[in-house]
Amino acid sequence: MKRALIIEDDVDIAELIELHLSDLKFEVEKFHDGKNGFIRAMKNNFDLIVLDIMLPGMEGMTICTKLRNAQVKTPIIMLTAKADEIDQVLGLESGADVYITKPFSVLELKSRIKALFRRIDIERKDDGYGGNKNPSSLKYDELSINLENKSLHIRGQRIDLTPKEFELLALLASHPGRSYSRDELLRKVWGYEYNAYEHTVNSHINRLRAKIEPDMSSPKYILTTWGVGYRFLNS
């Protein structure tokens, strides 16, 4: 049975989510404040985290960012009453996998969860990047990318990447010379739910370049294909 953690200060909403997660065969734990919910989430033994943004003790975006910085890779569904696009972008860039605005329907919640786990299952069956089956590592000049433990080293020094930064790098590096549109990158790295947020890709590309490129003004590894999107090296 899968295990889910709900961090939601509205008791009625938390109980409603618990009820329907139970229908999906999840064993559920609930916390109504951010600080204690974060401490429990750091145990990293859940299959899903449902996280509200506005929480007492610690806000949801802070929790999400801290979990991702700690390499907690548990899928996160972020709930919020805020519907502005900038809030959704910030939620995704903090490391959330799915962003749902309140009020939401039970059917929407269930369908998003099912879609999320279908995507995860597909990625596990494939290598997650759509390239060679089960590659263990990639090496390009001074870059060493380990796909098994999701680590990057440059000249032997480990470079810290967020989970999405690593997924983006691994996808591009698995297909050197192939150009990906921003829509393609959104579908493959973030999932189909995010096809309206191309600037999320741009900001992640910029952060990734800042970490791996010797010269940001003249990128060596992650190149722009004008009018299309991005590619890794030249074919």
KOLVO-824201 format. One record per atom (N, C-alpha, C, O): x, y, z; residue in three letters. Coordinates in steps of 0.2 Angstrom, whole numbers, padded with zeros to 4 digits, always signed. Example, Ala and Ser with C-alpha at 12.3 -4.5 7.8 and 13.67 -1.06 7.14 Angstrom:
! KOLVO-824201
+0066-0028+0039ALA
+0062-0022+0039ALA
+0066-0016+0039ALA
+0071-0017+0042ALA
+0064-0011+0035SER
+0068-0005+0036SER
+0064+0000+0039SER
+0067+0006+0040SER
//
This chain:
! KOLVO-824201
+0004-0006+0000MET
+0000+0000+0000MET
+0004+0006+0000MET
+0009+0007+0004MET
+0003+0011-0004LYS
+0006+0017-0004LYS
+0005+0021+0002LYS
+0000+0021+0005LYS
+0010+0026+0003ARG
+0009+0030+0009ARG
+0009+0037+0007ARG
+0013+0040+0003ARG
+0004+0041+0010ALA
+0003+0048+0008ALA
+0004+0053+0015ALA
+0001+0051+0020ALA
+0007+0059+0014LEU
+0007+0063+0019LEU
+0003+0070+0017LEU
+0004+0072+0012LEU
-0002+0072+0021ILE
-0006+0078+0020ILE
-0004+0083+0025ILE
-0004+0082+0031ILE
-0002+0089+0022ILE
+0000+0094+0027ILE
-0005+0100+0025ILE
-0004+0104+0020ILE
-0010+0101+0029GLU
-0016+0105+0027GLU
-0019+0108+0033GLU
-0021+0104+0038GLU
-0019+0114+0034ASP
-0022+0117+0041ASP
-0029+0117+0041ASP
-0032+0117+0047ASP
-0033+0117+0036ASP
-0040+0116+0036ASP
-0042+0109+0037ASP
-0041+0104+0033ASP
-0045+0107+0043VAL
-0046+0101+0045VAL
-0051+0097+0040VAL
-0050+0091+0039VAL
-0056+0101+0038ASP
-0061+0098+0034ASP
-0058+0096+0027ASP
-0060+0090+0025ASP
-0054+0100+0024ILE
-0051+0099+0018ILE
-0046+0093+0019ILE
-0046+0088+0014ILE
-0042+0093+0024ALA
-0038+0087+0025ALA
-0041+0080+0026ALA
-0039+0075+0023ALA
-0047+0080+0029GLU
-0051+0074+0030GLU
-0054+0072+0024GLU
-0054+0066+0022GLU
-0056+0077+0019LEU
-0059+0075+0013LEU
-0054+0072+0008LEU
-0055+0067+0005LEU
-0048+0075+0008ILE
-0042+0072+0005ILE
-0040+0065+0007ILE
-0039+0061+0003ILE
-0040+0065+0014GLU
-0038+0058+0017GLU
-0043+0053+0014GLU
-0042+0047+0012GLU
-0050+0054+0014LEU
-0055+0050+0012LEU
-0054+0047+0005LEU
-0054+0041+0004LEU
-0052+0052+0001HIS
-0052+0050-0006HIS
-0045+0047-0008HIS
-0044+0043-0013HIS
-0040+0049-0004LEU
-0033+0045-0005LEU
-0034+0038-0002LEU
-0031+0033-0005LEU
-0038+0037+0003SER
-0040+0030+0005SER
-0043+0026+0000SER
-0042+0020-0001SER
-0048+0029-0004ASP
-0051+0026-0010ASP
-0046+0023-0015ASP
-0047+0018-0018ASP
-0040+0027-0015LEU
-0035+0025-0020LEU
-0030+0021-0017LEU
-0024+0020-0020LEU
-0031+0018-0011LYS
-0027+0013-0008LYS
-0021+0016-0005LYS
-0016+0013-0005LYS
-0021+0022-0002PHE
-0016+0026+0001PHE
-0017+0025+0009PHE
-0023+0026+0011PHE
-0012+0024+0012GLU
-0012+0024+0020GLU
-0010+0032+0021GLU
-0004+0034+0018GLU
-0013+0035+0025VAL
-0013+0042+0026VAL
-0011+0045+0033VAL
-0013+0042+0038VAL
-0006+0050+0033GLU
-0005+0053+0039GLU
-0006+0061+0038GLU
-0005+0063+0032GLU
-0009+0064+0043LYS
-0010+0071+0042LYS
-0007+0076+0047LYS
-0006+0074+0053LYS
-0005+0082+0045PHE
-0002+0087+0050PHE
-0006+0093+0048PHE
-0007+0095+0042PHE
-0007+0097+0053HIS
-0011+0104+0052HIS
-0007+0110+0052HIS
-0009+0115+0052HIS
+0000+0109+0053ASP
+0005+0115+0054ASP
+0011+0113+0050ASP
+0013+0107+0049ASP
+0014+0118+0047GLY
+0019+0117+0042GLY
+0026+0114+0046GLY
+0029+0110+0043GLY
+0027+0117+0052LYS
+0034+0114+0055LYS
+0034+0107+0056LYS
+0038+0103+0054LYS
+0029+0104+0059ASN
+0028+0097+0061ASN
+0027+0093+0055ASN
+0030+0087+0054ASN
+0024+0096+0050GLY
+0023+0092+0044GLY
+0029+0091+0040GLY
+0031+0086+0037GLY
+0033+0097+0040PHE
+0040+0097+0037PHE
+0045+0092+0040PHE
+0048+0088+0037PHE
+0045+0091+0047ILE
+0049+0087+0050ILE
+0047+0079+0049ILE
+0051+0075+0048ILE
+0040+0078+0048ARG
+0038+0071+0046ARG
+0040+0070+0039ARG
+0042+0064+0037ARG
+0039+0075+0034ALA
+0041+0074+0027ALA
+0048+0072+0026ALA
+0050+0069+0022ALA
+0052+0075+0031MET
+0060+0074+0030MET
+0062+0067+0031MET
+0067+0065+0030MET
+0057+0063+0034LYS
+0059+0056+0035LYS
+0059+0052+0028LYS
+0062+0047+0028LYS
+0056+0055+0023ASN
+0057+0053+0016ASN
+0054+0046+0015ASN
+0057+0042+0012ASN
+0049+0044+0019ASN
+0046+0037+0018ASN
+0039+0037+0015ASN
+0035+0033+0017ASN
+0037+0042+0011PHE
+0031+0043+0008PHE
+0031+0042+0001PHE
+0036+0044-0002PHE
+0025+0040-0002ASP
+0025+0040-0009ASP
+0022+0046-0012ASP
+0022+0047-0018ASP
+0019+0050-0008LEU
+0015+0056-0010LEU
+0015+0061-0005LEU
+0013+0059+0001LEU
+0016+0067-0006ILE
+0014+0073-0001ILE
+0009+0078-0004ILE
+0010+0080-0010ILE
+0004+0079-0001VAL
-0001+0084-0003VAL
+0000+0090+0002VAL
-0001+0089+0008VAL
+0002+0096-0001LEU
+0005+0101+0003LEU
+0001+0108+0002LEU
+0000+0110-0004LEU
-0002+0111+0007ASP
-0005+0117+0006ASP
+0000+0122+0006ASP
+0006+0121+0009ASP
-0001+0128+0003ILE
+0004+0134+0003ILE
+0003+0138+0010ILE
+0008+0139+0013ILE
-0003+0140+0011MET
-0003+0144+0017MET
-0004+0140+0024MET
-0010+0137+0025MET
+0001+0139+0027LEU
+0001+0135+0033LEU
+0004+0139+0039LEU
+0009+0143+0038LEU
+0002+0138+0045PRO
+0005+0140+0051PRO
+0012+0137+0052PRO
+0012+0131+0051PRO
+0016+0141+0055GLY
+0023+0138+0057GLY
+0028+0138+0051GLY
+0034+0140+0053GLY
+0026+0136+0045MET
+0031+0136+0040MET
+0027+0136+0033MET
+0022+0131+0033MET
+0028+0140+0029GLU
+0024+0140+0022GLU
+0025+0134+0018GLU
+0031+0132+0018GLU
+0020+0133+0014GLY
+0021+0127+0009GLY
+0027+0127+0005GLY
+0030+0122+0003GLY
+0028+0133+0002MET
+0033+0134-0003MET
+0040+0133+0000MET
+0045+0130-0003MET
+0041+0136+0006THR
+0047+0135+0010THR
+0048+0127+0011THR
+0053+0125+0011THR
+0043+0124+0013ILE
+0043+0117+0015ILE
+0045+0113+0008ILE
+0050+0109+0008ILE
+0042+0115+0003CYS
+0044+0111-0004CYS
+0051+0113-0006CYS
+0055+0108-0008CYS
+0053+0119-0005THR
+0060+0120-0007THR
+0065+0117-0003THR
+0070+0114-0005THR
+0064+0117+0004LYS
+0068+0113+0009LYS
+0069+0106+0007LYS
+0074+0103+0008LYS
+0063+0103+0006LEU
+0063+0096+0004LEU
+0067+0094-0002LEU
+0071+0089-0002LEU
+0066+0098-0007ARG
+0070+0097-0013ARG
+0077+0098-0012ARG
+0082+0095-0015ARG
+0079+0103-0008ASN
+0086+0105-0007ASN
+0089+0099-0003ASN
+0095+0098-0003ASN
+0085+0096+0001ALA
+0088+0090+0005ALA
+0087+0083+0001ALA
+0088+0078+0004ALA
+0086+0084-0006GLN
+0085+0078-0010GLN
+0080+0073-0009GLN
+0080+0067-0010GLN
+0075+0076-0005VAL
+0068+0072-0005VAL
+0065+0072-0011VAL
+0062+0078-0013VAL
+0064+0067-0014LYS
+0061+0066-0021LYS
+0054+0064-0021LYS
+0051+0063-0027LYS
+0051+0064-0016THR
+0044+0062-0015THR
+0039+0066-0020THR
+0040+0072-0019THR
+0035+0064-0024PRO
+0030+0068-0028PRO
+0026+0073-0023PRO
+0024+0070-0018PRO
+0026+0079-0025ILE
+0022+0084-0021ILE
+0016+0087-0025ILE
+0018+0090-0030ILE
+0010+0087-0022ILE
+0005+0090-0025ILE
+0004+0096-0021ILE
+0003+0096-0015ILE
+0004+0102-0024MET
+0003+0108-0020MET
-0004+0111-0021MET
-0006+0112-0026MET
-0007+0113-0015LEU
-0014+0116-0015LEU
-0013+0123-0013LEU
-0009+0125-0008LEU
-0017+0127-0016THR
-0017+0134-0014THR
-0024+0137-0016THR
-0027+0135-0021THR
-0026+0142-0012ALA
-0031+0147-0014ALA
-0029+0152-0019ALA
-0034+0155-0022ALA
-0023+0153-0020LYS
-0020+0158-0025LYS
-0021+0155-0032LYS
-0018+0150-0033LYS
-0023+0159-0036ALA
-0024+0157-0043ALA
-0020+0161-0048ALA
-0020+0159-0054ALA
-0016+0166-0046ASP
-0012+0170-0050ASP
-0007+0166-0053ASP
-0004+0161-0050ASP
-0005+0167-0060GLU
+0000+0163-0063GLU
+0006+0163-0060GLU
+0010+0158-0060GLU
+0008+0169-0057ILE
+0015+0170-0054ILE
+0015+0165-0048ILE
+0021+0162-0047ILE
+0010+0164-0044ASP
+0010+0160-0039ASP
+0011+0152-0041ASP
+0014+0148-0038ASP
+0008+0151-0047GLN
+0008+0144-0049GLN
+0015+0143-0052GLN
+0018+0137-0050GLN
+0018+0148-0055VAL
+0025+0147-0057VAL
+0030+0146-0051VAL
+0034+0141-0051VAL
+0029+0150-0046LEU
+0033+0149-0040LEU
+0032+0143-0037LEU
+0037+0140-0034LEU
+0026+0140-0037GLY
+0025+0133-0034GLY
+0029+0128-0038GLY
+0032+0124-0035GLY
+0028+0128-0044LEU
+0032+0123-0048LEU
+0039+0124-0048LEU
+0043+0119-0047LEU
+0042+0130-0047GLU
+0049+0131-0047GLU
+0052+0129-0040GLU
+0058+0128-0039GLU
+0047+0129-0035SER
+0050+0127-0028SER
+0051+0119-0028SER
+0053+0117-0023SER
+0048+0116-0033GLY
+0049+0109-0034GLY
+0043+0105-0034GLY
+0043+0098-0034GLY
+0037+0108-0034ALA
+0031+0104-0034ALA
+0030+0100-0040ALA
+0032+0103-0046ALA
+0027+0095-0040ASP
+0025+0091-0047ASP
+0019+0093-0050ASP
+0018+0093-0056ASP
+0014+0094-0046VAL
+0007+0096-0048VAL
+0005+0102-0044VAL
+0006+0102-0038VAL
+0001+0107-0047TYR
-0001+0113-0043TYR
-0009+0113-0044TYR
-0011+0113-0050TYR
-0013+0113-0039ILE
-0020+0113-0039ILE
-0023+0119-0035ILE
-0021+0120-0029ILE
-0027+0123-0038THR
-0030+0128-0035THR
-0037+0126-0031THR
-0041+0123-0034THR
-0038+0129-0026LYS
-0044+0128-0022LYS
-0049+0134-0025LYS
-0047+0139-0026LYS
-0056+0132-0025PRO
-0058+0125-0023PRO
-0057+0120-0029PRO
-0057+0122-0035PRO
-0056+0114-0027PHE
-0055+0109-0033PHE
-0060+0103-0032PHE
-0063+0102-0026PHE
-0061+0100-0037SER
-0066+0094-0037SER
-0062+0088-0035SER
-0056+0087-0036SER
-0066+0083-0032VAL
-0063+0077-0030VAL
-0060+0073-0036VAL
-0055+0070-0036VAL
-0064+0074-0042LEU
-0062+0070-0048LEU
-0056+0073-0051LEU
-0052+0069-0053LEU
-0055+0080-0050GLU
-0049+0083-0052GLU
-0043+0080-0048GLU
-0038+0078-0051GLU
-0044+0080-0042LEU
-0038+0078-0037LEU
-0036+0071-0039LEU
-0030+0069-0040LEU
-0041+0067-0040LYS
-0040+0060-0041LYS
-0037+0059-0048LYS
-0032+0055-0049LYS
-0039+0062-0053SER
-0036+0062-0060SER
-0029+0064-0060SER
-0025+0061-0063SER
-0028+0069-0056ARG
-0021+0072-0056ARG
-0016+0067-0053ARG
-0010+0066-0055ARG
-0018+0064-0047ILE
-0014+0059-0044ILE
-0013+0053-0048ILE
-0007+0050-0049ILE
-0018+0050-0052LYS
-0017+0045-0056LYS
-0013+0046-0062LYS
-0008+0042-0064LYS
-0013+0052-0065ALA
-0009+0054-0070ALA
-0002+0055-0068ALA
+0003+0053-0071ALA
-0001+0058-0062LEU
+0006+0058-0059LEU
+0009+0052-0058LEU
+0015+0051-0060LEU
+0006+0047-0056PHE
+0009+0040-0054PHE
+0009+0036-0061PHE
+0014+0032-0061PHE
+0005+0037-0066ARG
+0006+0034-0072ARG
+0013+0037-0075ARG
+0016+0033-0078ARG
+0014+0043-0075ARG
+0020+0046-0077ARG
+0026+0043-0074ARG
+0031+0041-0077ARG
+0026+0042-0067ILE
+0031+0040-0063ILE
+0033+0032-0065ILE
+0038+0030-0066ILE
+0027+0028-0066ASP
+0028+0022-0068ASP
+0031+0021-0075ASP
+0036+0017-0076ASP
+0029+0025-0080ILE
+0032+0025-0087ILE
+0040+0027-0086ILE
+0044+0024-0089ILE
+0042+0032-0082GLU
+0049+0034-0081GLU
+0053+0028-0078GLU
+0059+0027-0080GLU
+0050+0024-0074ARG
+0053+0019-0070ARG
+0054+0013-0075ARG
+0060+0010-0075ARG
+0050+0012-0080LYS
+0050+0007-0085LYS
+0056+0009-0090LYS
+0060+0004-0092LYS
+0056+0015-0092ASP
+0061+0018-0097ASP
+0066+0020-0092ASP
+0066+0019-0086ASP
+0071+0024-0095ASP
+0076+0026-0091ASP
+0075+0033-0088ASP
+0079+0036-0084ASP
+0068+0035-0089GLY
+0066+0042-0087GLY
+0068+0048-0092GLY
+0065+0053-0091GLY
+0072+0046-0096TYR
+0074+0052-0101TYR
+0073+0050-0108TYR
+0074+0054-0113TYR
+0070+0044-0109GLY
+0068+0042-0116GLY
+0074+0040-0121GLY
+0073+0040-0127GLY
+0080+0039-0118GLY
+0086+0037-0122GLY
+0088+0030-0121GLY
+0083+0026-0121GLY
+0094+0029-0121ASN
+0096+0022-0120ASN
+0093+0019-0114ASN
+0093+0022-0109ASN
+0092+0012-0114LYS
+0089+0009-0108LYS
+0094+0008-0103LYS
+0100+0006-0104LYS
+0092+0010-0097ASN
+0096+0009-0091ASN
+0104+0011-0092ASN
+0108+0007-0090ASN
+0105+0017-0094PRO
+0112+0019-0094PRO
+0114+0021-0087PRO
+0110+0023-0083PRO
+0121+0020-0086SER
+0123+0022-0079SER
+0126+0028-0078SER
+0126+0032-0073SER
+0129+0031-0084SER
+0133+0037-0083SER
+0134+0040-0090SER
+0134+0037-0095SER
+0135+0047-0090LEU
+0137+0050-0096LEU
+0143+0055-0095LEU
+0143+0058-0089LEU
+0147+0055-0100LYS
+0153+0060-0098LYS
+0154+0064-0105LYS
+0155+0061-0110LYS
+0155+0070-0103TYR
+0156+0075-0109TYR
+0162+0080-0106TYR
+0160+0084-0102TYR
+0168+0079-0109ASP
+0173+0084-0107ASP
+0174+0083-0099ASP
+0176+0078-0096ASP
+0173+0089-0096GLU
+0174+0089-0089GLU
+0168+0087-0085GLU
+0168+0087-0079GLU
+0162+0086-0088LEU
+0156+0084-0085LEU
+0155+0077-0084LEU
+0156+0073-0089LEU
+0154+0074-0078SER
+0152+0067-0077SER
+0145+0067-0074SER
+0144+0069-0068SER
+0140+0064-0077ILE
+0133+0063-0075ILE
+0132+0056-0073ILE
+0132+0052-0078ILE
+0131+0055-0067ASN
+0129+0048-0065ASN
+0121+0048-0065ASN
+0118+0051-0060ASN
+0118+0044-0069LEU
+0111+0043-0069LEU
+0108+0039-0064LEU
+0102+0039-0063LEU
+0112+0034-0061GLU
+0109+0030-0056GLU
+0108+0034-0049GLU
+0103+0033-0046GLU
+0114+0037-0047ASN
+0113+0041-0041ASN
+0111+0048-0042ASN
+0111+0052-0037ASN
+0110+0050-0048LYS
+0108+0057-0049LYS
+0113+0062-0047LYS
+0111+0067-0043LYS
+0119+0061-0049SER
+0124+0066-0047SER
+0128+0069-0053SER
+0128+0066-0058SER
+0130+0075-0052LEU
+0135+0078-0057LEU
+0141+0080-0054LEU
+0141+0083-0048LEU
+0147+0079-0057HIS
+0153+0081-0055HIS
+0157+0085-0061HIS
+0156+0083-0067HIS
+0160+0090-0059ILE
+0164+0094-0064ILE
+0171+0094-0062ILE
+0172+0096-0056ILE
+0175+0091-0066ARG
+0182+0090-0064ARG
+0183+0087-0057ARG
+0187+0089-0053ARG
+0179+0082-0056GLY
+0179+0078-0050GLY
+0175+0082-0044GLY
+0175+0078-0038GLY
+0173+0088-0045GLN
+0170+0091-0039GLN
+0162+0090-0040GLN
+0159+0092-0045GLN
+0159+0088-0035ARG
+0151+0087-0035ARG
+0148+0094-0036ARG
+0149+0099-0032ARG
+0143+0095-0040ILE
+0139+0101-0041ILE
+0132+0099-0039ILE
+0129+0094-0041ILE
+0129+0103-0034ASP
+0123+0102-0032ASP
+0117+0104-0037ASP
+0117+0110-0039ASP
+0113+0100-0038LEU
+0107+0102-0043LEU
+0101+0100-0039LEU
+0100+0095-0035LEU
+0096+0104-0041THR
+0089+0102-0039THR
+0087+0096-0043THR
+0089+0095-0048THR
+0082+0092-0040PRO
+0079+0087-0044PRO
+0077+0088-0051PRO
+0079+0085-0056PRO
+0074+0094-0052LYS
+0072+0096-0059LYS
+0077+0098-0063LYS
+0078+0097-0069LYS
+0082+0102-0060GLU
+0088+0103-0064GLU
+0092+0097-0067GLU
+0094+0097-0072GLU
+0092+0092-0062PHE
+0096+0086-0064PHE
+0092+0082-0070PHE
+0095+0080-0075PHE
+0085+0082-0069GLU
+0081+0079-0074GLU
+0082+0082-0081GLU
+0082+0079-0086GLU
+0082+0089-0081LEU
+0083+0093-0087LEU
+0090+0091-0090LEU
+0090+0090-0096LEU
+0095+0091-0086LEU
+0102+0090-0089LEU
+0102+0083-0091LEU
+0105+0082-0097LEU
+0099+0078-0088ALA
+0100+0071-0090ALA
+0096+0070-0096ALA
+0099+0066-0101ALA
+0090+0073-0097LEU
+0087+0072-0103LEU
+0091+0075-0109LEU
+0091+0072-0114LEU
+0093+0081-0109LEU
+0097+0084-0114LEU
+0103+0081-0116LEU
+0105+0079-0121LEU
+0107+0079-0110ALA
+0113+0075-0111ALA
+0113+0068-0114ALA
+0117+0066-0117ALA
+0107+0065-0113SER
+0106+0059-0116SER
+0104+0059-0123SER
+0105+0053-0127SER
+0103+0065-0126HIS
+0102+0065-0133HIS
+0106+0071-0136HIS
+0103+0076-0138HIS
+0113+0071-0136PRO
+0117+0077-0138PRO
+0115+0078-0145PRO
+0115+0074-0150PRO
+0114+0085-0147GLY
+0113+0087-0153GLY
+0105+0088-0155GLY
+0103+0091-0160GLY
+0101+0084-0151ARG
+0094+0085-0152ARG
+0091+0091-0149ARG
+0092+0092-0143ARG
+0087+0095-0153SER
+0084+0101-0151SER
+0077+0099-0148SER
+0073+0096-0151SER
+0076+0102-0142TYR
+0069+0101-0139TYR
+0066+0107-0138TYR
+0069+0112-0136TYR
+0059+0108-0140SER
+0056+0114-0139SER
+0054+0114-0131SER
+0055+0110-0127SER
+0052+0120-0129ARG
+0050+0121-0122ARG
+0044+0117-0120ARG
+0044+0114-0115ARG
+0040+0116-0125ASP
+0034+0112-0123ASP
+0036+0105-0122ASP
+0033+0102-0118ASP
+0041+0102-0126GLU
+0043+0096-0125GLU
+0046+0095-0119GLU
+0045+0090-0115GLU
+0051+0099-0117LEU
+0054+0099-0110LEU
+0049+0099-0105LEU
+0050+0096-0100LEU
+0044+0103-0105LEU
+0039+0104-0100LEU
+0035+0097-0099LEU
+0034+0095-0094LEU
+0034+0094-0105ARG
+0030+0087-0105ARG
+0034+0082-0102ARG
+0032+0078-0098ARG
+0041+0082-0104LYS
+0045+0076-0102LYS
+0048+0077-0095LYS
+0049+0072-0091LYS
+0049+0083-0093VAL
+0052+0084-0086VAL
+0047+0086-0081VAL
+0048+0084-0075VAL
+0042+0090-0082TRP
+0037+0092-0077TRP
+0031+0089-0078TRP
+0027+0088-0073TRP
+0029+0086-0084GLY
+0023+0082-0085GLY
+0018+0087-0089GLY
+0019+0093-0089GLY
+0013+0084-0092TYR
+0009+0087-0096TYR
+0005+0093-0093TYR
+0002+0097-0096TYR
+0004+0093-0086GLU
+0000+0098-0083GLU
+0003+0105-0084GLU
-0001+0110-0083GLU
+0009+0106-0086TYR
+0012+0112-0086TYR
+0013+0116-0092TYR
+0018+0120-0093TYR
+0009+0114-0097ASN
+0010+0116-0104ASN
+0009+0124-0105ASN
+0010+0126-0111ASN
+0008+0127-0100ALA
+0007+0135-0101ALA
+0013+0139-0098ALA
+0012+0145-0098ALA
+0018+0135-0095TYR
+0023+0139-0092TYR
+0030+0138-0095TYR
+0034+0135-0091TYR
+0031+0140-0101GLU
+0037+0140-0104GLU
+0043+0143-0101GLU
+0048+0141-0101GLU
+0041+0149-0097HIS
+0046+0152-0094HIS
+0049+0148-0088HIS
+0055+0150-0085HIS
+0046+0143-0085THR
+0048+0139-0080THR
+0055+0135-0083THR
+0060+0135-0080THR
+0054+0133-0090VAL
+0060+0130-0093VAL
+0066+0135-0093VAL
+0071+0133-0092VAL
+0064+0141-0096ASN
+0069+0146-0097ASN
+0073+0147-0090ASN
+0079+0148-0090ASN
+0070+0148-0085SER
+0073+0150-0078SER
+0077+0144-0076SER
+0082+0145-0073SER
+0075+0138-0077HIS
+0079+0132-0075HIS
+0085+0131-0080HIS
+0090+0129-0077HIS
+0084+0133-0086ILE
+0090+0132-0090ILE
+0095+0137-0088ILE
+0101+0136-0088ILE
+0093+0143-0086ASN
+0098+0149-0084ASN
+0101+0147-0078ASN
+0107+0148-0077ASN
+0098+0144-0073ARG
+0101+0141-0067ARG
+0106+0136-0068ARG
+0111+0135-0065ARG
+0104+0131-0073LEU
+0108+0125-0074LEU
+0114+0128-0078LEU
+0120+0125-0076LEU
+0114+0132-0082ARG
+0120+0135-0086ARG
+0124+0139-0081ARG
+0130+0138-0081ARG
+0121+0142-0076ALA
+0126+0146-0071ALA
+0130+0141-0067ALA
+0135+0142-0064ALA
+0127+0134-0066LYS
+0131+0129-0062LYS
+0136+0125-0066LYS
+0141+0123-0064LYS
+0135+0125-0073ILE
+0139+0120-0077ILE
+0143+0123-0082ILE
+0148+0121-0084ILE
+0141+0129-0084GLU
+0145+0132-0090GLU
+0151+0136-0088GLU
+0151+0140-0083GLU
+0157+0135-0091PRO
+0163+0139-0089PRO
+0162+0147-0091PRO
+0164+0151-0087PRO
+0158+0148-0096ASP
+0157+0155-0098ASP
+0149+0156-0100ASP
+0147+0153-0105ASP
+0145+0159-0095MET
+0138+0160-0097MET
+0137+0164-0103MET
+0131+0162-0106MET
+0141+0168-0105SER
+0140+0172-0111SER
+0141+0168-0117SER
+0139+0170-0123SER
+0144+0163-0117SER
+0146+0158-0123SER
+0145+0151-0120SER
+0150+0148-0119SER
+0139+0148-0120PRO
+0138+0142-0117PRO
+0141+0136-0121PRO
+0142+0137-0127PRO
+0144+0132-0118LYS
+0148+0126-0121LYS
+0143+0120-0121LYS
+0144+0116-0126LYS
+0139+0119-0116TYR
+0135+0112-0116TYR
+0128+0113-0118TYR
+0126+0110-0122TYR
+0125+0118-0114ILE
+0117+0119-0116ILE
+0117+0125-0121ILE
+0118+0130-0119ILE
+0115+0123-0127LEU
+0115+0128-0132LEU
+0107+0130-0134LEU
+0103+0126-0133LEU
+0106+0136-0136THR
+0100+0138-0139THR
+0099+0136-0146THR
+0103+0138-0150THR
+0094+0133-0148THR
+0092+0132-0155THR
+0087+0137-0156THR
+0081+0137-0154THR
+0088+0143-0160TRP
+0084+0148-0161TRP
+0078+0146-0164TRP
+0078+0143-0170TRP
+0072+0149-0162GLY
+0066+0147-0164GLY
+0063+0140-0163GLY
+0057+0139-0164GLY
+0067+0136-0159VAL
+0065+0130-0157VAL
+0065+0129-0149VAL
+0060+0129-0146VAL
+0071+0129-0146GLY
+0072+0128-0139GLY
+0079+0127-0137GLY
+0083+0132-0138GLY
+0081+0121-0135TYR
+0087+0120-0132TYR
+0090+0113-0134TYR
+0086+0109-0136TYR
+0097+0113-0134ARG
+0100+0106-0136ARG
+0106+0106-0132ARG
+0109+0111-0129ARG
+0109+0100-0131PHE
+0115+0098-0128PHE
+0121+0097-0133PHE
+0120+0092-0136PHE
+0126+0101-0133LEU
+0131+0101-0138LEU
+0128+0101-0145LEU
+0122+0102-0146LEU
+0133+0100-0150ASN
+0131+0099-0157ASN
+0131+0092-0159ASN
+0135+0088-0157ASN
+0127+0091-0164SER
+0127+0084-0166SER
+0133+0083-0171SER
+0134+0077-0173SER
//
